[in-house]
Amino acid sequence: MALNATSPCLLNTSTDGGFITSLDSSFQCLKTLSVKNFLMLSNLNLPLCSLRLCPLILSQLTWEKYHHHQAIPDDQGLTSMMLRGVAHGAKDTFTLLLTRSQSRNPGPKLSSVWPDITNKSFLIHSSYTSDTKSKEENKKTLENLYSLSVDISKIRRLKEWVLLQDVAYVKEIADILQEMGADETTVANIIERCPEAILHTPAEINSQRALWQLVCQNEKQLIKLIEQFPESFFTTEYQQNQKANILFFQELGLKNNIITRFLTSAPNIFYNPVEKNKAVIETLQRNYLNLGGSEANMKIWILKLLSQNPFILLNTSTTIQENLEFLQKNDFTDQEVLQLLSKLKGFIFQLNSTTMQKSMLFSKNTFKCSDQELKQLVLKCPALLYYSVPVLEERLEGLQKEGISIAQIRETPMVLELTTQIVQYRIKKLSALGYDIKSGNLESLNGTKKDFEVTYGKIQSKKERPIFNPVAPLHIED
């Protein structure tokens, strides 16, 4: 069983839209937990430590933040932080949540689900222990944190379990960070954002430091990355895999600045054994050549694909092969499959044939088109392939509420790549200029945020431009 998360927003990296996260149907029995629910875990009287549920989702949130150079909204950021700081008794906690959920919404039996969860590394177990009976904070840890001007209230609010540990390396970790060039404010900020950093031994952190220096230009860059992405740096459980994968990516031809972006924003791909990542790359290379791609362009194609979507490495070779075969069975030529792969930036491998089949059937019925016409629509707008039926229904309904016809949407299907909120916002802006979207072309709505701003600017300047008739007589006063 695998966590299936797709992030269509990344397909248009500068689009002012959202992203979608989906879980495998086997986990539908698990209810979405709000931050409030996570805070209530303390009432269960369970030991608290590092439980990382759904690491792929968290990493993709971070990738989204990095790729757009925008901050994650406060509620999402807080949720991410809460997800990263739950019980040390990870297995017991997850068992309890799953059992309680099953009592309300029967799903797969725990005995059948749990082996798959552990095998797929849904939970990362910590080696730390805590005395949950006494619930007393470590006074020495508190004193050392106070001396560094760390806001301990933040740690108590988000990851109090860190303060309960018998052993912590506050001064040692601070010294290492300062050796790399961090000032007191930076050190305090790092510890406040990633309190579990103080639970790592100096030897572990120095090893991680040496590892990241393989791709960082200097320690100034390294400390800046640590300050921005502390949790990625202080995840030290997979150092051997991380090193092997860094060397593999360098051999593949990826530049160090791309690898550092992966380390900070898509760290999960480094947790894989290097053999697994190599197998995925080899599958992509083989299929690229089989689809008619040239040997000369293959390396560039692979590197571009990885740069756009590193999460492709979290898929299996089997999934990649099955999805490519699905497209071929639906009469897409080899050249058209290559075209889709380039447009989808590899996200097609995070889908499954059942979902794609349902989406295509829905589009065919909605637009009342033949198989060949549907294929051309998909090539024109891959959103018809990777968005689920409920998403497509919602967006079509939103467009129709604005007075846009199905015929208009069929003519410009790319408008379905935009969320309903974005469409409403753009229509409102255009309407203020007197542009009637109902009778006009939907092309003015399309594109990324930057594309729309350019289009809007052109329409605005055209409206404001004074009309000048070069043959009209000039009235000159004597």
GUTORFI-790984 format. One record per residue (C-alpha): residue number from 0; x, y negated, z negated. Coordinates in nm, 3 decimals. Layout:
BEGIN
resi;east;north;up
NUM;X;Y;Z
...
REM end
This chain:
BEGIN
resi;east;north;up
0;0.000;0.000;0.000
1;0.139;-0.338;0.086
2;0.050;-0.693;0.006
3;-0.084;-0.848;0.322
4;-0.045;-1.223;0.324
5;-0.075;-1.439;0.628
6;-0.011;-1.808;0.644
7;-0.155;-1.944;0.968
8;-0.069;-2.299;0.870
9;0.288;-2.211;0.945
10;0.194;-2.141;1.302
11;0.161;-2.515;1.346
12;0.429;-2.623;1.109
13;0.339;-2.989;1.107
14;-0.037;-2.946;1.123
15;-0.222;-3.121;0.842
16;-0.409;-2.805;0.757
17;-0.420;-2.544;0.487
18;-0.313;-2.187;0.476
19;-0.494;-1.864;0.411
20;-0.384;-1.588;0.182
21;-0.543;-1.249;0.197
22;-0.499;-0.937;-0.008
23;-0.526;-0.579;0.102
24;-0.878;-0.448;0.060
25;-0.760;-0.200;-0.200
26;-0.708;-0.489;-0.440
27;-1.045;-0.653;-0.396
28;-1.135;-0.526;-0.741
29;-0.892;-0.778;-0.887
30;-1.060;-1.111;-0.947
31;-0.879;-1.434;-0.880
32;-0.747;-1.560;-1.212
33;-0.743;-1.933;-1.281
34;-0.478;-2.102;-1.488
35;-0.725;-2.105;-1.773
36;-0.757;-1.728;-1.752
37;-0.381;-1.689;-1.769
38;-0.367;-1.911;-2.074
39;-0.624;-1.684;-2.235
40;-0.379;-1.393;-2.207
41;-0.226;-1.514;-2.532
42;-0.548;-1.405;-2.704
43;-0.475;-1.046;-2.600
44;-0.187;-1.038;-2.848
45;0.046;-0.905;-2.578
46;0.420;-0.973;-2.554
47;0.493;-1.246;-2.302
48;0.771;-1.239;-2.045
49;0.827;-1.237;-1.669
50;0.549;-1.076;-1.465
51;0.546;-1.178;-1.101
52;0.219;-1.088;-0.940
53;0.205;-1.115;-0.563
54;0.561;-1.243;-0.502
55;0.496;-1.282;-0.130
56;0.215;-1.531;-0.189
57;0.430;-1.735;-0.426
58;0.720;-1.735;-0.185
59;0.501;-1.847;0.102
60;0.371;-2.133;-0.108
61;0.730;-2.237;-0.162
62;0.810;-2.191;0.207
63;0.511;-2.410;0.290
64;0.639;-2.677;0.053
65;0.990;-2.660;0.200
66;0.879;-2.647;0.561
67;0.648;-2.949;0.532
68;0.873;-3.141;0.290
69;0.562;-3.205;0.085
70;0.486;-3.125;-0.277
71;0.247;-2.846;-0.363
72;-0.068;-2.988;-0.522
73;-0.058;-2.993;-0.903
74;-0.311;-2.716;-0.952
75;-0.128;-2.483;-0.716
76;0.206;-2.566;-0.867
77;0.075;-2.499;-1.216
78;-0.081;-2.173;-1.104
79;0.251;-2.066;-0.953
80;0.432;-2.146;-1.274
81;0.178;-1.954;-1.479
82;0.201;-1.654;-1.247
83;0.575;-1.647;-1.298
84;0.558;-1.644;-1.675
85;0.328;-1.367;-1.790
86;0.379;-1.062;-2.011
87;0.697;-0.865;-2.063
88;0.473;-0.563;-2.099
89;0.399;-0.615;-1.731
90;0.268;-0.270;-1.663
91;0.044;-0.269;-1.971
92;-0.089;-0.615;-1.894
93;-0.164;-0.538;-1.531
94;-0.321;-0.206;-1.636
95;-0.550;-0.388;-1.875
96;-0.653;-0.650;-1.617
97;-0.717;-0.387;-1.354
98;-0.915;-0.167;-1.595
99;-1.131;-0.457;-1.708
100;-1.190;-0.559;-1.348
101;-1.289;-0.203;-1.255
102;-1.555;-0.197;-1.525
103;-1.728;-0.488;-1.346
104;-1.646;-0.407;-0.988
105;-1.556;-0.043;-0.928
106;-1.261;-0.005;-0.695
107;-0.969;0.232;-0.649
108;-0.878;0.437;-0.956
109;-0.581;0.312;-1.151
110;-0.408;0.648;-1.132
111;-0.401;0.625;-0.754
112;-0.318;0.256;-0.733
113;-0.037;0.225;-0.986
114;0.231;0.436;-0.808
115;0.187;0.224;-0.497
116;0.213;-0.094;-0.701
117;0.539;0.009;-0.863
118;0.681;0.150;-0.541
119;0.611;-0.176;-0.357
120;0.764;-0.388;-0.636
121;0.448;-0.581;-0.712
122;0.582;-0.627;-1.061
123;0.934;-0.727;-1.149
124;1.010;-0.595;-1.496
125;1.224;-0.802;-1.723
126;1.498;-0.663;-1.944
127;1.416;-0.905;-2.225
128;1.240;-0.815;-2.549
129;1.031;-1.024;-2.781
130;0.910;-0.991;-3.137
131;0.539;-1.043;-3.091
132;0.456;-0.964;-3.455
133;0.643;-1.253;-3.612
134;0.581;-1.500;-3.325
135;0.865;-1.709;-3.462
136;1.067;-1.927;-3.229
137;1.442;-1.887;-3.226
138;1.572;-2.182;-3.430
139;1.918;-2.173;-3.276
140;1.764;-2.183;-2.928
141;1.550;-2.480;-3.029
142;1.850;-2.669;-3.171
143;2.054;-2.611;-2.856
144;1.766;-2.724;-2.635
145;1.714;-3.038;-2.844
146;2.083;-3.120;-2.808
147;2.039;-3.112;-2.428
148;1.733;-3.342;-2.446
149;1.508;-3.069;-2.307
150;1.135;-3.131;-2.343
151;1.049;-2.822;-2.546
152;0.677;-2.897;-2.532
153;0.685;-2.812;-2.160
154;0.841;-2.474;-2.234
155;0.590;-2.405;-2.511
156;0.304;-2.489;-2.278
157;0.417;-2.278;-1.984
158;0.664;-2.010;-2.100
159;0.667;-1.996;-2.476
160;0.788;-1.636;-2.468
161;1.135;-1.765;-2.378
162;1.162;-1.934;-2.718
163;1.080;-1.605;-2.896
164;1.385;-1.418;-2.767
165;1.651;-1.315;-3.016
166;1.935;-1.394;-2.776
167;1.966;-1.697;-2.550
168;2.262;-1.861;-2.373
169;2.157;-2.225;-2.376
170;2.499;-2.386;-2.415
171;2.672;-2.139;-2.184
172;2.424;-2.191;-1.900
173;2.436;-2.568;-1.948
174;2.817;-2.560;-1.931
175;2.808;-2.365;-1.602
176;2.560;-2.610;-1.451
177;2.771;-2.905;-1.564
178;3.082;-2.743;-1.414
179;2.897;-2.748;-1.082
180;2.834;-3.120;-1.118
181;2.495;-3.139;-1.291
182;2.449;-3.428;-1.532
183;2.254;-3.400;-1.859
184;1.925;-3.505;-1.701
185;1.961;-3.249;-1.422
186;2.044;-2.970;-1.668
187;1.737;-3.055;-1.878
188;1.516;-3.068;-1.570
189;1.636;-2.726;-1.451
190;1.576;-2.563;-1.789
191;1.232;-2.722;-1.823
192;1.128;-2.591;-1.480
193;1.287;-2.248;-1.526
194;1.323;-2.177;-1.899
195;1.415;-1.812;-1.843
196;1.747;-1.936;-1.706
197;1.879;-1.945;-2.062
198;1.815;-1.571;-2.102
199;2.068;-1.476;-1.835
200;2.423;-1.400;-1.938
201;2.702;-1.630;-1.819
202;2.845;-1.340;-1.618
203;2.517;-1.300;-1.427
204;2.497;-1.670;-1.347
205;2.861;-1.691;-1.239
206;2.803;-1.394;-1.006
207;2.498;-1.569;-0.861
208;2.699;-1.887;-0.827
209;2.968;-1.707;-0.627
210;2.700;-1.541;-0.415
211;2.529;-1.866;-0.316
212;2.864;-2.030;-0.247
213;2.892;-1.795;0.051
214;2.641;-2.016;0.233
215;2.662;-2.352;0.054
216;2.901;-2.617;0.180
217;3.008;-2.718;-0.170
218;2.894;-2.714;-0.532
219;2.723;-3.050;-0.490
220;2.486;-2.891;-0.240
221;2.450;-2.585;-0.461
222;2.344;-2.778;-0.771
223;2.097;-2.976;-0.562
224;1.940;-2.651;-0.441
225;1.928;-2.513;-0.795
226;1.751;-2.827;-0.915
227;1.493;-2.799;-0.637
228;1.445;-2.419;-0.652
229;1.565;-2.298;-0.993
230;1.358;-1.980;-1.000
231;1.509;-1.859;-0.674
232;1.861;-1.907;-0.808
233;1.796;-1.752;-1.149
234;1.648;-1.431;-1.005
235;1.956;-1.215;-1.051
236;1.811;-0.862;-1.042
237;1.900;-0.804;-0.676
238;2.251;-0.941;-0.641
239;2.388;-0.646;-0.444
240;2.101;-0.660;-0.196
241;2.129;-1.039;-0.177
242;2.498;-1.026;-0.090
243;2.455;-0.750;0.168
244;2.169;-0.939;0.335
245;2.359;-1.270;0.338
246;2.649;-1.102;0.516
247;2.408;-0.931;0.758
248;2.235;-1.259;0.846
249;2.572;-1.424;0.905
250;2.675;-1.139;1.136
251;2.342;-1.175;1.316
252;2.426;-1.536;1.395
253;2.203;-1.729;1.156
254;2.360;-2.055;1.041
255;2.432;-2.103;0.673
256;2.181;-2.387;0.639
257;1.907;-2.150;0.762
258;2.020;-1.879;0.520
259;2.012;-2.125;0.228
260;1.658;-2.218;0.330
261;1.569;-1.849;0.316
262;1.736;-1.808;-0.026
263;1.539;-2.093;-0.177
264;1.204;-2.061;-0.006
265;1.177;-1.698;0.104
266;1.387;-1.513;-0.157
267;1.186;-1.189;-0.127
268;1.353;-1.097;0.200
269;1.686;-1.069;0.015
270;1.543;-0.820;-0.233
271;1.505;-0.560;0.043
272;1.790;-0.314;0.096
273;1.990;-0.442;0.392
274;1.913;-0.119;0.580
275;1.542;-0.203;0.574
276;1.600;-0.550;0.720
277;1.832;-0.407;0.984
278;1.565;-0.155;1.086
279;1.308;-0.434;1.135
280;1.551;-0.640;1.344
281;1.641;-0.338;1.557
282;1.269;-0.268;1.616
283;1.216;-0.627;1.728
284;1.518;-0.616;1.959
285;1.411;-0.287;2.115
286;1.055;-0.405;2.176
287;1.174;-0.737;2.316
288;1.380;-0.553;2.579
289;1.099;-0.303;2.648
290;0.859;-0.593;2.711
291;1.086;-0.732;2.979
292;1.299;-0.972;2.776
293;1.656;-1.019;2.890
294;1.964;-0.911;2.698
295;2.106;-1.261;2.733
296;1.805;-1.425;2.565
297;1.741;-1.158;2.302
298;1.970;-1.302;2.033
299;1.825;-1.651;2.071
300;1.472;-1.510;2.058
301;1.541;-1.309;1.741
302;1.711;-1.599;1.562
303;1.429;-1.837;1.653
304;1.168;-1.588;1.535
305;1.345;-1.543;1.201
306;1.392;-1.917;1.154
307;1.022;-1.978;1.212
308;0.896;-1.690;1.001
309;1.146;-1.505;0.777
310;0.858;-1.314;0.615
311;0.852;-1.093;0.921
312;1.121;-0.893;0.739
313;0.870;-0.793;0.472
314;0.684;-0.585;0.731
315;0.769;-0.230;0.828
316;0.892;-0.113;1.166
317;0.574;0.097;1.193
318;0.348;-0.208;1.151
319;0.537;-0.399;1.417
320;0.508;-0.109;1.661
321;0.135;-0.055;1.592
322;0.043;-0.421;1.646
323;0.234;-0.441;1.972
324;0.060;-0.125;2.093
325;-0.277;-0.278;1.999
326;-0.215;-0.575;2.228
327;-0.107;-0.349;2.513
328;-0.417;-0.132;2.471
329;-0.626;-0.448;2.510
330;-0.479;-0.503;2.857
331;-0.228;-0.773;2.768
332;0.067;-0.742;3.006
333;0.422;-0.717;2.873
334;0.483;-1.079;2.967
335;0.163;-1.189;2.791
336;0.260;-0.995;2.477
337;0.594;-1.176;2.475
338;0.410;-1.503;2.519
339;0.186;-1.425;2.220
340;0.484;-1.327;2.007
341;0.646;-1.662;2.076
342;0.326;-1.856;2.006
343;0.242;-1.663;1.691
344;0.600;-1.690;1.558
345;0.587;-1.330;1.439
346;0.276;-1.364;1.223
347;0.102;-1.108;1.438
348;0.301;-0.844;1.249
349;0.131;-0.946;0.925
350;-0.210;-0.865;1.073
351;-0.366;-0.526;1.139
352;-0.542;-0.385;1.440
353;-0.882;-0.367;1.267
354;-0.882;-0.738;1.179
355;-0.765;-0.838;1.526
356;-1.027;-0.620;1.692
357;-1.308;-0.773;1.484
358;-1.190;-1.127;1.559
359;-1.171;-1.060;1.933
360;-1.517;-0.901;1.936
361;-1.662;-1.198;1.748
362;-1.505;-1.443;1.994
363;-1.633;-1.242;2.290
364;-1.990;-1.250;2.158
365;-1.971;-1.616;2.058
366;-1.840;-1.742;2.390
367;-2.028;-1.480;2.594
368;-1.728;-1.401;2.809
369;-1.580;-1.099;2.986
370;-1.273;-0.909;2.863
371;-1.052;-1.093;3.109
372;-1.193;-1.431;3.008
373;-1.145;-1.341;2.641
374;-0.783;-1.252;2.706
375;-0.722;-1.591;2.863
376;-0.887;-1.762;2.566
377;-0.662;-1.572;2.325
378;-0.352;-1.665;2.526
379;-0.467;-2.025;2.519
380;-0.556;-2.016;2.149
381;-0.396;-1.736;1.944
382;-0.610;-1.852;1.648
383;-0.884;-1.631;1.796
384;-0.657;-1.336;1.722
385;-0.508;-1.410;1.383
386;-0.798;-1.577;1.202
387;-1.055;-1.349;1.039
388;-1.421;-1.355;1.141
389;-1.536;-1.552;0.830
390;-1.280;-1.825;0.902
391;-1.379;-1.849;1.267
392;-1.749;-1.860;1.170
393;-1.686;-2.142;0.923
394;-1.491;-2.351;1.173
395;-1.740;-2.299;1.453
396;-2.024;-2.398;1.220
397;-1.833;-2.709;1.113
398;-1.776;-2.815;1.473
399;-2.140;-2.759;1.567
400;-2.255;-2.969;1.269
401;-2.057;-3.255;1.421
402;-2.257;-3.217;1.741
403;-1.990;-3.028;1.936
404;-2.122;-2.758;2.167
405;-1.997;-2.402;2.214
406;-1.920;-2.492;2.576
407;-1.690;-2.772;2.460
408;-1.515;-2.539;2.215
409;-1.469;-2.275;2.483
410;-1.312;-2.538;2.708
411;-1.072;-2.645;2.430
412;-1.050;-2.348;2.186
413;-0.732;-2.484;2.021
414;-0.961;-2.701;1.809
415;-1.030;-2.385;1.606
416;-0.675;-2.402;1.472
417;-0.785;-2.702;1.264
418;-0.970;-2.678;0.935
419;-1.322;-2.822;0.912
420;-1.196;-3.100;0.684
421;-0.932;-3.209;0.935
422;-1.184;-3.207;1.219
423;-1.428;-3.421;1.019
424;-1.153;-3.667;0.928
425;-1.033;-3.703;1.287
426;-1.384;-3.739;1.427
427;-1.456;-4.012;1.171
428;-1.143;-4.204;1.271
429;-1.219;-4.176;1.641
430;-1.584;-4.272;1.590
431;-1.471;-4.592;1.419
432;-1.306;-4.687;1.749
433;-1.626;-4.617;1.940
434;-1.503;-4.283;2.079
435;-1.793;-4.040;2.126
436;-1.656;-3.692;2.066
437;-1.988;-3.527;2.157
438;-1.965;-3.634;2.518
439;-1.588;-3.664;2.538
440;-1.300;-3.424;2.558
441;-1.194;-3.232;2.247
442;-0.827;-3.267;2.345
443;-0.815;-3.588;2.142
444;-0.876;-3.381;1.826
445;-0.605;-3.127;1.895
446;-0.248;-3.099;1.788
447;-0.044;-3.159;1.478
448;-0.087;-3.457;1.252
449;0.182;-3.640;1.447
450;0.016;-3.553;1.780
451;-0.317;-3.689;1.660
452;-0.163;-4.011;1.534
453;-0.010;-4.069;1.878
454;-0.345;-4.003;2.049
455;-0.529;-4.224;1.802
456;-0.277;-4.504;1.854
457;-0.325;-4.493;2.230
458;-0.704;-4.510;2.202
459;-0.677;-4.793;1.950
460;-0.437;-5.001;2.159
461;-0.653;-4.949;2.467
462;-0.959;-5.073;2.279
463;-0.779;-5.380;2.141
464;-0.606;-5.474;2.469
465;-0.763;-5.792;2.620
466;-0.913;-5.756;2.965
467;-0.717;-5.961;3.218
468;-0.836;-6.023;3.572
469;-0.540;-6.128;3.787
470;-0.764;-6.280;4.059
471;-0.987;-6.482;3.826
472;-0.949;-6.862;3.862
473;-0.752;-7.037;3.591
474;-0.928;-7.329;3.419
475;-0.664;-7.594;3.356
476;-0.764;-7.913;3.180
477;-0.623;-8.236;3.325
REM end
